[in-house]
C-alpha cells in the first residue's frame, strides 16, 4: 500500500516545490522593479556597421529574431516594416537578427529584394540569440525601452495593435 502512493506523494511534493520556487522568483523579479535589462551586445548589420546596446540608449528598440525559412517570420515582415516606418521618426530603432542556421546569402537576398529599411544582422555563431535567453523559436521579438530594459518578449507573431500601443507608450515616456 505504501509503494503506490510514494511516487504520487513525491510528484505532489515536486509540483508544490516548483510552484513555490516560481512564486519566489516572480516576487524577486518584482522587487527589482520588474525590469530586466537587455543584454549588452553588439550587432553587425549587413553593411558591416556595428550597433551596440549602448548606442541605442535613449531610443525604443525592437529586436526581432527571425529566419528566411520561417514562414511566420516571412509573413509578418511587411507588418514589421510598416511598424518601423510608422514609429522610426518618433525614436524607434529596429534590428532584425537572422538566426545562426540561416544562410547568409538568403538573408542578404531577402533584405535586398524586400528593401528592409531597418538594420539586419547575422548571428553566425548564435551569440546574440544566446545573450537574449537562448532564443530558439522564431519569430521572437523583444521590445526594449529607452533605458535599455526589456518591456515585452513576443514569441510568434505579435498582435500588432497591442505592439503599437506598447510602442506608443514607450516612445512617449
Buried (B, 14 or more C-beta within 10 A) or exposed (E): EEEEEEEEEEEEEEEEEEEEEEEEEEEEEEEEEEEBEBBEBEBBBBEEEEBEBEEBBEBBBBBBBBBBEBEBBBEBBEEBBEBBEEBBEEBBBBBBBBBBEBEEEEBBEBBEEEEBEBBBBBBBEBEBBBBBEEBEEBBBBBBBBBEBBBBBBBEEBBEBEEBBEBBBEBBEE
